[in-house]
Amino acid sequence: MSRDRFAFKLPFSGSAASAARELNAEGLRTLATAVFSLEQGIAASQSGCLFISPYFNGMLPVGES
């Protein structure tokens, strides 16, 4: 089976940026998940993530509903 049919999902953080670069260098595609800001999305793109999954829901402070 071809590698281009699969992608690794990485909850995007600093360590995920390094992992994405390494995986892409080996020809493995990556998907950045849990992207909370535009800056984080740009960093994911610069790390070589082919897909970015932004988080759209608002986050409430703890204790509020």
N, CA, C and O atoms as CSV, one atom per row, in Angstrom:
chain,resi,resn,atom,element,x,y,z
A,1,MET,N,N,0.837,-1.172,0.000
A,1,MET,CA,C,0.000,0.000,0.000
A,1,MET,C,C,0.889,1.246,0.000
A,1,MET,O,O,1.948,1.271,0.628
A,2,SER,N,N,0.446,2.254,-0.703
A,2,SER,CA,C,1.214,3.483,-0.856
A,2,SER,C,C,1.178,4.340,0.407
A,2,SER,O,O,0.148,4.441,1.073
A,3,ARG,N,N,2.326,4.961,0.728
A,3,ARG,CA,C,2.408,5.831,1.920
A,3,ARG,C,C,1.552,7.086,1.786
A,3,ARG,O,O,1.146,7.664,2.793
A,4,ASP,N,N,1.271,7.515,0.551
A,4,ASP,CA,C,0.522,8.762,0.391
A,4,ASP,C,C,-0.969,8.618,0.715
A,4,ASP,O,O,-1.719,9.591,0.627
A,5,ARG,N,N,-1.394,7.426,1.083
A,5,ARG,CA,C,-2.788,7.208,1.490
A,5,ARG,C,C,-2.990,7.402,2.984
A,5,ARG,O,O,-4.118,7.322,3.471
A,6,PHE,N,N,-1.914,7.657,3.717
A,6,PHE,CA,C,-1.986,7.769,5.167
A,6,PHE,C,C,-1.395,9.092,5.636
A,6,PHE,O,O,-0.563,9.692,4.956
A,7,ALA,N,N,-1.838,9.537,6.807
A,7,ALA,CA,C,-1.262,10.721,7.449
A,7,ALA,C,C,-1.251,10.481,8.956
A,7,ALA,O,O,-2.177,9.891,9.514
A,8,PHE,N,N,-0.193,10.947,9.598
A,8,PHE,CA,C,-0.096,10.864,11.054
A,8,PHE,C,C,-0.756,12.106,11.648
A,8,PHE,O,O,-0.441,13.229,11.252
A,9,LYS,N,N,-1.672,11.906,12.599
A,9,LYS,CA,C,-2.321,13.021,13.293
A,9,LYS,C,C,-1.484,13.392,14.510
A,9,LYS,O,O,-1.215,12.556,15.373
A,10,LEU,N,N,-1.076,14.656,14.567
A,10,LEU,CA,C,-0.252,15.134,15.675
A,10,LEU,C,C,-0.957,16.290,16.367
A,10,LEU,O,O,-1.218,17.305,15.722
A,11,PRO,N,N,-1.281,16.180,17.667
A,11,PRO,CA,C,-1.781,17.343,18.391
A,11,PRO,C,C,-0.643,18.358,18.402
A,11,PRO,O,O,0.406,18.111,18.998
A,12,PHE,N,N,-0.843,19.489,17.749
A,12,PHE,CA,C,0.284,20.359,17.446
A,12,PHE,C,C,0.793,21.135,18.656
A,12,PHE,O,O,0.046,21.832,19.342
A,13,SER,N,N,2.102,20.983,18.889
A,13,SER,CA,C,2.822,21.676,19.960
A,13,SER,C,C,4.262,21.817,19.487
A,13,SER,O,O,4.572,21.492,18.341
A,14,GLY,N,N,5.134,22.291,20.348
A,14,GLY,CA,C,6.532,22.443,19.977
A,14,GLY,C,C,7.180,21.134,19.576
A,14,GLY,O,O,7.887,21.068,18.570
A,15,SER,N,N,6.940,20.086,20.363
A,15,SER,CA,C,7.544,18.791,20.040
A,15,SER,C,C,6.911,18.180,18.788
A,15,SER,O,O,7.575,17.447,18.056
A,16,ALA,N,N,5.645,18.473,18.538
A,16,ALA,CA,C,4.990,17.967,17.333
A,16,ALA,C,C,5.577,18.619,16.086
A,16,ALA,O,O,5.625,17.991,15.028
A,17,ALA,N,N,6.022,19.868,16.194
A,17,ALA,CA,C,6.648,20.539,15.056
A,17,ALA,C,C,7.913,19.784,14.642
A,17,ALA,O,O,8.151,19.577,13.452
A,18,SER,N,N,8.710,19.379,15.608
A,18,SER,CA,C,9.927,18.614,15.317
A,18,SER,C,C,9.571,17.253,14.720
A,18,SER,O,O,10.193,16.808,13.756
A,19,ALA,N,N,8.578,16.607,15.295
A,19,ALA,CA,C,8.152,15.293,14.799
A,19,ALA,C,C,7.638,15.399,13.366
A,19,ALA,O,O,7.935,14.542,12.535
A,20,ALA,N,N,6.863,16.452,13.074
A,20,ALA,CA,C,6.331,16.633,11.720
A,20,ALA,C,C,7.456,16.790,10.713
A,20,ALA,O,O,7.410,16.203,9.632
A,21,ARG,N,N,8.465,17.576,11.059
A,21,ARG,CA,C,9.606,17.758,10.150
A,21,ARG,C,C,10.311,16.421,9.879
A,21,ARG,O,O,10.662,16.119,8.738
A,22,GLU,N,N,10.513,15.635,10.923
A,22,GLU,CA,C,11.190,14.339,10.760
A,22,GLU,C,C,10.348,13.365,9.936
A,22,GLU,O,O,10.869,12.699,9.041
A,23,LEU,N,N,9.058,13.282,10.232
A,23,LEU,CA,C,8.183,12.369,9.494
A,23,LEU,C,C,8.105,12.762,8.018
A,23,LEU,O,O,8.169,11.905,7.138
A,24,ASN,N,N,7.965,14.071,7.754
A,24,ASN,CA,C,7.891,14.527,6.365
A,24,ASN,C,C,9.188,14.264,5.624
A,24,ASN,O,O,9.164,13.967,4.429
A,25,ALA,N,N,10.317,14.367,6.304
A,25,ALA,CA,C,11.612,14.080,5.683
A,25,ALA,C,C,11.711,12.609,5.266
A,25,ALA,O,O,12.435,12.270,4.330
A,26,GLU,N,N,10.980,11.747,5.964
A,26,GLU,CA,C,10.956,10.322,5.630
A,26,GLU,C,C,9.841,9.971,4.650
A,26,GLU,O,O,9.623,8.798,4.345
A,27,GLY,N,N,9.137,10.987,4.158
A,27,GLY,CA,C,8.077,10.765,3.181
A,27,GLY,C,C,6.742,10.393,3.777
A,27,GLY,O,O,5.877,9.873,3.072
A,28,LEU,N,N,6.551,10.648,5.070
A,28,LEU,CA,C,5.280,10.348,5.741
A,28,LEU,C,C,4.508,11.648,5.954
A,28,LEU,O,O,5.051,12.612,6.495
A,29,ARG,N,N,3.257,11.678,5.535
A,29,ARG,CA,C,2.437,12.882,5.640
A,29,ARG,C,C,1.977,13.103,7.081
A,29,ARG,O,O,1.858,12.157,7.861
A,30,THR,N,N,1.719,14.370,7.421
A,30,THR,CA,C,1.280,14.698,8.777
A,30,THR,C,C,0.067,15.622,8.746
A,30,THR,O,O,-0.120,16.403,7.813
A,31,LEU,N,N,-0.746,15.513,9.787
A,31,LEU,CA,C,-1.928,16.335,10.004
A,31,LEU,C,C,-1.797,16.962,11.379
A,31,LEU,O,O,-1.637,16.253,12.373
A,32,ALA,N,N,-1.863,18.283,11.446
A,32,ALA,CA,C,-1.801,18.978,12.733
A,32,ALA,C,C,-3.218,19.132,13.282
A,32,ALA,O,O,-4.077,19.730,12.635
A,33,THR,N,N,-3.457,18.593,14.473
A,33,THR,CA,C,-4.757,18.739,15.134
A,33,THR,C,C,-4.595,19.642,16.346
A,33,THR,O,O,-3.476,19.996,16.719
A,34,ALA,N,N,-5.708,20.012,16.957
A,34,ALA,CA,C,-5.726,20.864,18.150
A,34,ALA,C,C,-4.982,22.169,17.893
A,34,ALA,O,O,-4.178,22.615,18.712
A,35,VAL,N,N,-5.267,22.774,16.733
A,35,VAL,CA,C,-4.675,24.064,16.370
A,35,VAL,C,C,-5.626,25.156,16.870
A,35,VAL,O,O,-6.747,25.287,16.379
A,36,PHE,N,N,-5.167,25.933,17.849
A,36,PHE,CA,C,-6.017,26.913,18.518
A,36,PHE,C,C,-5.844,28.346,18.027
A,36,PHE,O,O,-6.671,29.200,18.346
A,37,SER,N,N,-4.792,28.635,17.259
A,37,SER,CA,C,-4.561,30.018,16.827
A,37,SER,C,C,-3.980,30.054,15.421
A,37,SER,O,O,-3.481,29.052,14.910
A,38,LEU,N,N,-4.057,31.226,14.813
A,38,LEU,CA,C,-3.483,31.427,13.489
A,38,LEU,C,C,-1.975,31.184,13.515
A,38,LEU,O,O,-1.423,30.566,12.605
A,39,GLU,N,N,-1.320,31.673,14.558
A,39,GLU,CA,C,0.129,31.493,14.676
A,39,GLU,C,C,0.509,30.015,14.738
A,39,GLU,O,O,1.495,29.590,14.136
A,40,GLN,N,N,-0.282,29.244,15.471
A,40,GLN,CA,C,-0.032,27.802,15.588
A,40,GLN,C,C,-0.250,27.125,14.222
A,40,GLN,O,O,0.490,26.213,13.853
A,41,GLY,N,N,-1.256,27.571,13.489
A,41,GLY,CA,C,-1.508,27.032,12.153
A,41,GLY,C,C,-0.369,27.340,11.191
A,41,GLY,O,O,0.021,26.490,10.390
A,42,ILE,N,N,0.163,28.554,11.270
A,42,ILE,CA,C,1.298,28.933,10.425
A,42,ILE,C,C,2.515,28.082,10.770
A,42,ILE,O,O,3.222,27.613,9.878
A,43,ALA,N,N,2.759,27.883,12.065
A,43,ALA,CA,C,3.890,27.047,12.493
A,43,ALA,C,C,3.721,25.615,11.987
A,43,ALA,O,O,4.693,24.983,11.573
A,44,ALA,N,N,2.497,25.107,12.019
A,44,ALA,CA,C,2.239,23.747,11.524
A,44,ALA,C,C,2.539,23.667,10.029
A,44,ALA,O,O,3.133,22.698,9.557
A,45,SER,N,N,2.126,24.685,9.300
A,45,SER,CA,C,2.408,24.728,7.873
A,45,SER,C,C,3.907,24.789,7.609
A,45,SER,O,O,4.414,24.095,6.727
A,46,GLN,N,N,4.609,25.610,8.366
A,46,GLN,CA,C,6.054,25.741,8.195
A,46,GLN,C,C,6.784,24.453,8.592
A,46,GLN,O,O,7.905,24.215,8.141
A,47,SER,N,N,6.166,23.635,9.419
A,47,SER,CA,C,6.757,22.347,9.813
A,47,SER,C,C,6.511,21.273,8.773
A,47,SER,O,O,7.016,20.156,8.887
A,48,GLY,N,N,5.728,21.618,7.753
A,48,GLY,CA,C,5.485,20.674,6.669
A,48,GLY,C,C,4.206,19.884,6.789
A,48,GLY,O,O,3.989,18.958,6.007
A,49,CYS,N,N,3.341,20.216,7.747
A,49,CYS,CA,C,2.067,19.500,7.866
A,49,CYS,C,C,1.238,19.750,6.606
A,49,CYS,O,O,1.037,20.894,6.198
A,50,LEU,N,N,0.771,18.686,6.013
A,50,LEU,CA,C,-0.012,18.790,4.795
A,50,LEU,C,C,-1.428,19.274,5.089
A,50,LEU,O,O,-2.014,20.009,4.293
A,51,PHE,N,N,-1.973,18.866,6.223
A,51,PHE,CA,C,-3.326,19.239,6.620
A,51,PHE,C,C,-3.288,19.882,8.005
A,51,PHE,O,O,-2.440,19.548,8.832
A,52,ILE,N,N,-4.219,20.810,8.247
A,52,ILE,CA,C,-4.326,21.459,9.552
A,52,ILE,C,C,-5.785,21.399,9.976
A,52,ILE,O,O,-6.674,21.767,9.209
A,53,SER,N,N,-6.031,20.937,11.196
A,53,SER,CA,C,-7.380,20.820,11.723
A,53,SER,C,C,-7.566,21.846,12.850
A,53,SER,O,O,-7.192,21.593,13.995
A,54,PRO,N,N,-8.150,23.008,12.513
A,54,PRO,CA,C,-8.309,24.045,13.538
A,54,PRO,C,C,-9.396,23.695,14.543
A,54,PRO,O,O,-10.316,22.934,14.245
A,55,TYR,N,N,-9.277,24.257,15.726
A,55,TYR,CA,C,-10.271,24.091,16.786
A,55,TYR,C,C,-11.134,25.338,16.783
A,55,TYR,O,O,-10.632,26.433,17.038
A,56,PHE,N,N,-12.433,25.197,16.498
A,56,PHE,CA,C,-13.302,26.350,16.336
A,56,PHE,C,C,-14.125,26.712,17.561
A,56,PHE,O,O,-14.545,27.863,17.679
A,57,ASN,N,N,-14.373,25.790,18.474
A,57,ASN,CA,C,-15.237,26.068,19.631
A,57,ASN,C,C,-14.559,27.039,20.568
A,57,ASN,O,O,-13.343,27.000,20.754
A,58,GLY,N,N,-15.358,27.911,21.158
A,58,GLY,CA,C,-14.824,28.817,22.165
A,58,GLY,C,C,-14.489,28.058,23.444
A,58,GLY,O,O,-15.118,27.046,23.755
A,59,MET,N,N,-13.527,28.533,24.160
A,59,MET,CA,C,-13.145,27.875,25.402
A,59,MET,C,C,-13.566,28.765,26.563
A,59,MET,O,O,-13.214,29.944,26.606
A,60,LEU,N,N,-14.310,28.208,27.494
A,60,LEU,CA,C,-14.771,28.936,28.668
A,60,LEU,C,C,-13.812,28.724,29.825
A,60,LEU,O,O,-13.184,27.669,29.923
A,61,PRO,N,N,-13.691,29.710,30.703
A,61,PRO,CA,C,-12.875,29.505,31.901
A,61,PRO,C,C,-13.438,28.352,32.728
A,61,PRO,O,O,-14.631,28.058,32.657
A,62,VAL,N,N,-12.589,27.709,33.503
A,62,VAL,CA,C,-12.984,26.575,34.344
A,62,VAL,C,C,-14.097,27.018,35.299
A,62,VAL,O,O,-14.021,28.083,35.912
A,63,GLY,N,N,-15.117,26.190,35.411
A,63,GLY,CA,C,-16.219,26.468,36.325
A,63,GLY,C,C,-17.413,27.144,35.669
A,63,GLY,O,O,-18.485,27.206,36.271
A,64,GLU,N,N,-17.257,27.655,34.442
A,64,GLU,CA,C,-18.380,28.280,33.736
A,64,GLU,C,C,-18.958,27.282,32.744
A,64,GLU,O,O,-18.252,26.407,32.243
A,65,SER,N,N,-20.273,27.424,32.463
A,65,SER,CA,C,-20.890,26.544,31.476
A,65,SER,C,C,-21.776,27.318,30.553
A,65,SER,O,O,-22.384,26.741,29.652
